[in-house]
Structure formats: structure tokens, C-alpha cells
């Protein structure tokens, strides 16, 4: 089926599924259909419009993005959840109350279920994969890289003679006794010559065992206990920092959230594995974030087996005073080596709610609190320099292969949901409608000294010049902002109107979106 015909078919099918679900929920209500049908048509029309727009923007109707069960379930559930959330908000904001919650949420749940069933059948029959209709080399060019693609696997088959001579024999022996020859080889290939007599091999989840170490100037500490099972990880890492000398090293391991998801999906048969994973996701990742369910999460898990992303693990290490010197996968775990370069930093906030305030450089060089929806994993703010050093910038000035962004975050950026809270900055007077983008300290440092000095003379804006002429790299971004500021100095109002109008056209019709 041609691509355009496929999209038209899926749009029509989605409308039919949503309409059937709505009519079914109206039919099962214990009252006359003549009452509920007309009183809920406004809800259905609002939901239907949002359902289609967000589904198309989120890639739910793009067969190039629905390539397996994981992409089917994630895109369908996320886009449908966002649709009903916005629809509910609009009904409340417009004072259109009195709607049945059974009809509203029942329609969403039933339509989602039908879509997942239809999508699963389609994938099973067609065995759809992107390579079926797109060259393999093109697929690897555009697909999102996995953690293994970005980090790589460490060799566990053996170690070189050079490493064998450099490593302290007692340390090597202790390492093999603790984790076996294969795992020891992988760790030694990371640590190499840095393991000497001032090294310590441990397997502990308690801060006390770190604090109780007899010395305070270890050259290298290795903890074989995965950090997922350490209750107060920040304090644990702080204790390690105090025991390692400046310039010394610490190595830990983590089962990342991606590794955990893959393990769960392999453990159970198809369909059942996603049902189990959905429950695990709710308990391990949603319940801890909500105050009224946090106690239930702690009661069920005792704080063990915490889900931690790669970005969070790296961020916690950097916050604790370690620069990331190496990371590699060994036998199903990500091993991270950090070099001590200072004392632990303060934690910006442990709860990491949906709404965050980011420190950004505003007018006169003063820092302002820019409000946004959280789109990154916790502790991502600590590794901005590390990500830039690994991957630099892609076209448009965004960080290339930015693994800090969550799946929900990537979607909300595409549809601009993450930018909505910045309206608070507009009403507070920190920002204007059009202007240079408010930047972090690290990103600000990438500009030339002349441009840094100039751009702080102006109030930053909600809509930056980037969306007016769509620059491709850092040099073009700087030139774009310079042209805007020169025009603004001559005709402020006229310039902002011109930039605002063209930016909106580019956003709506030329796919100018955040990544």
C-alpha cells in the first residue's frame, strides 16, 4: 500500500474506532441514548480532533515509526493519553462540565484497546519492519540509536599482557573471586593500569560500609553491587567521594531502564510481556512520582530495584564530583567509571516533578527561572557538558543523540507542550513574545565573546529567530540572531511582527519543531 494511501486508511480507521467506542459507551449507560448522545457530542468532537492531530504528530499513523510491538504500544498509549488529558482540560476551562466520566474515559480506554489489537494483528500479518520498504542503510541513518550503539560492549574474553602486568595481582585476584573471570576481564579492560595497591573491591548497598573503610585516599574503588539497589544513592556516592583521592577513580554498575525493559519483554511471551511491563511501569516509575501513591511504591518494593536511566546514572555520578571517564556494557549491566575532580554538588531537587524551573541567562546577564514541562530524565542537567563532548550539535543547534530526553519528552517537544509553561515567564515580564532564546550557561559559552556581550542587552523571547530562517549549525544560529538584533534595533515592533508571522508559518506548515 502506498504511503499516502496508508495514512488516509489509518486516519479513517481511527475515526471509525473512536466513533464505535464512543457509541458503545453511550449505549451501556443506564439511561436513554437520546439523553447522553446529544449532551456528549461536544466532548466527542473535541476528542476526535485532538485524537487525529496528536496521533499524526506523534507518529501513531506513520508506518515508518510503527515497526514493532514496542513502538505500537508506546506511541498509541502516549498519544491517546495526551489527547484525553487535553480534551478534559479544555472542557473544564470552557466550563463545559456535566459529562459522564464513564463515557469520557471509557471511550479512550476502549478505543486504545481496539487500536492495539488491530495494530498487533497488522504487525503479525505483515511482519512489518522498516527495511521492507526502505533501504537498510537509510534506516540506520534515521533510526534512534540504542544505548549499545552509543556506548558499546566491553570485551570479556581476556585481557592484554600489558594490562595483566600493570594491575596489582591481589586486586585482580579479589576481583575474580567476587564476580568471576568473565566479568573481571571486562572490568579490567575498563580500569586497566589504574588498579593498584590503593584500590578496593566492594559489593555493598549501604553507605555505612563505604564510610567504614579505613583510609581516605584510595586510588580506585569498585562497587559490584548495582546502584539500583542502593536506597539513598546520593549520600552513598558522596561517601565514596570522600574516600577517593583527587584524581582517583570510582566504578559502579547499573541496570538501565532500557536494559530492564528488554529483560522483562524477553521474560514473558508476546502481548503478556507488554501487560506485565505496563504494570511494572506504573508501580516503579509512576507511583514514586505521585505523593499519594509513593507510600504504596515503598511498601511494595522497599526501595529496591529502582528503575534508573543511563542519563540519571551518569548525572548522579557527575553531581557527586566525578567526571565520566568511561562507560561500557558488560554482561547485561552498564559499568560507569568516574574520575574524581571535585566535591559533590548540591542537589537541585529530588522530586523532579512535571513542571521544572531551569536557570537561564536573561537580560543584563542575570539568571532567570524559565518554566517548562520536564522532558529529560532526572539529573540530566549535570551532564550537559558530557553529552556535548560525546556528540556535539546536530543541524539546528540541538544536541546530537541526546539520550537524556524521555520518550514522553520527545513527543511533547514535537507538539510544543513543553513550551507552554514559559507563558508564566511572559506574564512575569522575564521574556517577551519574540526574541533570542534564553540559554543555559553551558550553551551560552558556545557563542563568540562579541555575541555573548550583545545578546544579554535584550530580553529573551518565547519565539526565537531560529524559527524565522531555520539555521543549520552553530555559526548560522549566531548569524541568525545577529540579523534579528540588528533589525530590532532599527524597527522593534515591525521586526517582531515580521519574525512572529513567518515563524508561525514555518512551525505550522514547514515542520519547524523542537527535537
N, C-alpha and C positions, 0 to 999 in steps of 0.2 A: 504493500500500500504506500503511495507517495506520501511524503512528509506532510504536505498541506492537507491532503485528504485525511490523514491520520488525525491531525489536530482538530479538524472540523468534526470528525466522527466522535472523538473523545469529548469535545465540548457538548455535542448533542446528547451523548450518552450520560454525561454528568448531570445535565439538566433533567433528563428523564429520571435518573436515580434519585436526585434530590426531590423532585416532584412526587414520585411514588412514596418516598419516605415520609414526606410531609402529609400526604393524603392518608397514609396508613395510621400515623399518629393521631390525626384528626378523627379517623374512623373508630379507633379504640377508646376514645374519650367517652366516659359515661354520661353523655348528653347528646343533644341533636347536632348533626353535622351542619345544619343550617345556621346554627349559632357560632360554632368555632371556625368554620371555613371563612366567612367574611371578616370576622374580627381578627384573624391572624394572617390575612393576605399581605398586610404591610410588612410583617415580620418575614414572610416568605420572600417577598420581592427584594427586601434589603439583603437578606442572607444569600439569595441567588446571585445577586450582582457581586457581592463580596466573594462568594464561593468561586465564581468564574475568574474574576480579576486576580485574586490571590493565588488560585490554583495555577493560572498561566504564569504569573510572575515567579511562583515558587517551583516551577518545573514539573508539576504533577501531571501535566498533559503533554510533556515532551518525552517522546520515547527514547531520545538520546540520553536522558537523565534517569529514566526508569529502566535500569539494566539488570536488576536482581531484586530479590525479596527485601533486602535491607533498604535499598533506595525507594522501593514501593511503599513500605511501611513508614519510613521516616518522613518522606515528602507528603504522603497522604495525611498522616496524623497531624503533622505540624501545620500544614496549610489549613486543614479543616478546623483545628483548634483556634487558630488565629481568626478565621472567618467568623465563628460563632462568638468569640470574645469581642471583636469589634462590633458585630451586629448587636450584641447585648448592650454594649456601651452606648451605641447610638440610640437605641430605644429608650434607655434611661435618660440620656442627655436631651432627647427631644420630647421627654415627658409622654412617651407612648407606652405607658405601663398596662397592667392588666392582662398580660399574656401568660398562657399556661407554660410552666417550666417543663412539664412532660412533653408538650408539643415542641418547644424550642430545642431542648437538649436531646430529646428522643429522636427528632428528625436528624440532628447532627450525628448522633451515635449510629443510628440505623444506616444512614447514607454512607458513613465511613466504613461500616462493616461490609456493606454491599460492594463498595469500591474495592476493598481489599480482597474480597472473594473473586470479583471479576478480574482484578489485576493479577492475582495469583494464578488463576486459570489461564489467562493470556500468556504469562511468562512460561507456564508449564507447556502449553501447546506450541508456542512459537520458539521456545528456548532462546528468548531474545537476549542478545548481547550486542554491545555497541559495534563489535568487529564484523557483525553480519552485514552491515550496510555502510561501514566507514573503514577506511584503511587502518590497519593496526598501528602504524607509525603516527597517524593523526590522532588516534585515541590516546596514546601515551603522551602526546603533546598537550592535550587539553584536560585530561583527567586529573583529579585531585591526587596528589602524591600521598602514599601511605607513610606511616611512621618509619617502616623499614626502608622505604625508598629514600627518605631524608637522612636516616641515621646509619643504617647498615647493620649487618650481623658480624659479630666478632668471631674469629677463628678459634675453635675449641679443640682442634685435633692435636695440637702440640705447641711448643714454644721454641724459639730460636736458641742456638747455643749462646749467643750474646746475652740474651735475657737470662738464661739459666745461670750464667756466671755472675751477672750483676745483682741478682736477687739474693738476699740473705737466706741461706739454707734452712734455718729454723723457721723463718717466716713462711717459706714455701711449703715446708712440711706441715705446719699448722694449718695452712690454707687448704691443703689436700685432705687433711683429716676432717676439717669442718664441712667441706662441700664436695669432695670427690675430685678426681683427676680432671675430668672434662670441664667442669665449671671453673676449677682452679686455673686451667690453661687460658680460658677466656679472660679471667680477671688479670692474670699475669701479663697477657698481651696488651691490656689497657694500662696497667700500672708500670710495667717494665722496670727499669733501673731504680725507680723511685722507692721501691720497697727495700728497706734496710733494717738494721737492728733497732731503730727507733720507730718501728711500725707495730701496729696492734690489730689482730684479727678478732672480731666480736660477732655475736649473733644475739642481739638484745632489742627489746622494745621499750625499755624503761630508761628514763633519764638518770635514775639513781646509779645504774651500772656504769654510765658514762662519767658522771661526777665522781664516782669512787675510784676511778683509775689513778694509780699512784703518782703519775707525772703530769706535767702541763706543757710539754714541748715535744709532742710526738710529731714525727715527720710524716706519718701516714696512718690513718685509721680506716679500717674496712669494716662495715657493718653488714653482715649477710642476711639479717632479718629485713624483710621488705618493709618499706615505710608505710604501707597500707595498714599495718597492724600497730602502729605507734600512736597512742592516744593523743598526747599533746606534742605534735611534731615540731612546732616552732621552738618550744622550750628544749626539746631533745636536740635539735640542731644547734641551738645556742650553746648548750653544754658541750657539744662536740667542738664548736669554735674555740671555746676556752681551753680545750685540751690540745689543740693542734697549734704548732708554732706558726708564725707568719711565714708564708711561702710554702707551708706544708699542705698535705692533701687529705681529703676525705672521700670515700666511695660508698655509695648506697645503691639499693636496687628497689624497683617499683614495678608492680603490675599496672600498666597504664589502663585507662578506661577502654581504649581500643582493643588492647590485648584481652581484657576481661570480657568485652562483648563478643569477641571472636571465640573465646573459650566456651562461653555459655551457648552460643549458637551451634557450635560443634558437638556439644554435650547431649543435646536433645534432637529429635527428628524434626524435619521442616514443619512449619506452622506452630507446632508446640513450642519450639525453641523461641519464637518471637513472643508468644504468650508469656512464657517464663521470663524472658528478658524485659518485657513491659512491666511486669510486677517487680522485678529486681530494680528497674529504673525508678519506679515510683518510690520504693522503700529506701533505696540507697542514695538517690540523687534529688528527689523532690521533697520527701519528708524532712530531711535535715535543714532545708531552706525555709520551711514554714514553722513559725513559732508553735502553733497549736499541735503540730504533728511531730515536733522534734523529740519530745519525750518518748513517743512510740518508737521512733527510729532507734533511740538509745536503748530502749527496753528490748528490742528485737535483736540488735547487733552488738550491744555492749561496747560500741565504738570501734569494733574490729572490722577488718576487711573493708576499709574505706575506699571508695572509688576516687582515684586521683588521675588527672590527665597528665600527659607529658609536660604541658606548659606549666601546670601547677607545681609539679615535682621540681622542675628546673627553677621556677620562680622562688620556691621556698628555699632552695639551696643558695641562690643569689642573695635573697633577703638576709640569710644567716651569715653573710660575709664571705661566701665562696664564689669565685668566678668559674664558670663551666669550662673545664679544660678538655673533657672527653665524655662521650656518651655512646653506648653501643648496646645492641640486644644480645643477650646470652641465654639460650635455653628458655625462652618464654618470659624473660624479665628484661627491663631496661636498666642497665647499670650506668650510673652517673658519677663522674669524677670531678670534684671541685677543688680549686686551689684557694687557700685562704688569702684574702687580700685586704681584710679589714674586720671591724667589729660588726655584729648583727645590726640590722636596721630596724627601725620601728615598724610595726605592722600598721598599714593604713586603715584596715578594718577587717574584722574576722568574719562578719556575717555575709558580706558580699551579696547584698540584695539586688533586686531587679533594677532599681534606679541608682546610678552612681554619680559622683561629682569628681571630675578629672581636673587636676591642676594644669591650667593652660596660660600661656603668655598673652596678656591683653595690652590695652593701651598704656603707653609710657613704661612698658616693660613689667608692669605689675601682674602678679598671678591672679587669675580669676577662676572660680569654680564653674566649670562647664558641665551641665547636666545632660546625661544620655542614658539610654537603656543599656544594660550590661550586655555586651556581645562577645566578651572574651572569658576564658577560664580564669578562676581565681589566681591571684599572684602573677598574672601576666604582665602587669605594669613594671615588674622588676627586671624583665628580660628583654626589654625593647632594644637595648644595645646589642644583646646577644643575637637576636633574630636578624637585626640589620647586618651584623657581621657575617652571619651564615648565608643570607640570601640577597642582601642589598634591596633595591627597589625595583618594582616592575613598572611597566608602562602606566602612566597616570599618577605615579608617585606613591602608590601603596606598597607595603612590604610584600615581597615575593614569598610565596609558600608560607603564609603566616598561619602557623598551626595553633596559634593562641585563640583563634576565632572559633566559637562553638557552631554547631550546625544551625541552631536557632539564630545565632548572631549573624551568620552569613545570609540567612533569609531576611531577617529584619533590616539588614543594611540594604539589600536589594530593593525593598519596598519602602525604605526611609522611615521605618518605625523607630529606629534607634535615635533619629534626629529630633523627634517630636518634643522631648523634654527641654531642648535648647530654647524653646519658646519662653521658658522661665527666665533665661538669661536676657532675652529680648525685652521682656516686660520689666526686668530689673534694671535695664539700662547698660548692662555689661557688653551687649552686642547690638549691632544694627542689622537690617534686613540683608543688605549686600555688603560684602567686604572681604578682606583677606581672612583666611582660615585661622582660627585660634590654634596654636601649635604647642605640643609638648616641648620640654626643654631639650630633649634629645633631637627631635625633628628640627627644631629651631636652629640648632647648631649646624645643620647641613647647609644652611643658606650662607651666602657670602657676607662678610662683615658689613659692607655697604648696604645690602638689602636688609640685614637684621636691624641696623640702625634706623632705616627708613620706615619699615613696616610697623614698628612699635609706636609710631606717631599717630596711628589711626586705630579707631575702634574696630575690632574684628566683626565679621558678618556671618549670618546664618547660611547665606548662599555665596560661596567663594567664586572668584573669577575663573576657576578651573572649569566650571560647567558652561562658561561662555565660549571658550575657544578650545577646550579639551586638549591640553598639553600632554605630551607623552613621556617626558622624563624630568629629572630634577632641574636641569638647565632651562627647559621650556616652561616649567611651572614658575620659576623665578622671573622669567621674562614676561609671562602672562600677568603676574601680579604687578610687575613694574609698569606695564602698559595701562592696567586698570588705575593704579595710583596716579599716574601722570594725567590720565583723562579726568579722574575725580578731582584733582587739584584745580582744573580749569572749569569744569561744569559738574558739580557734585550731584545735583538732583537729576539732571539729564543722563549722566553716566550710570547712576544706579538704576534708573528706569530701563535704559537700554540693556544693561547687563542682566537685570532681573527677567525681562521679557524673553531674551534669547536663551537664557539658562533654563527657564521653564519649558521652552520648546524642545531644547536638547534633552531634558530629563524625560518629558512625556513621549517624544516621538523618535529620539535618536539613541535611546537606551543608555543615557548617561546615568550610571548608577554607582553607588559605593560597592566595594568588594568585601 
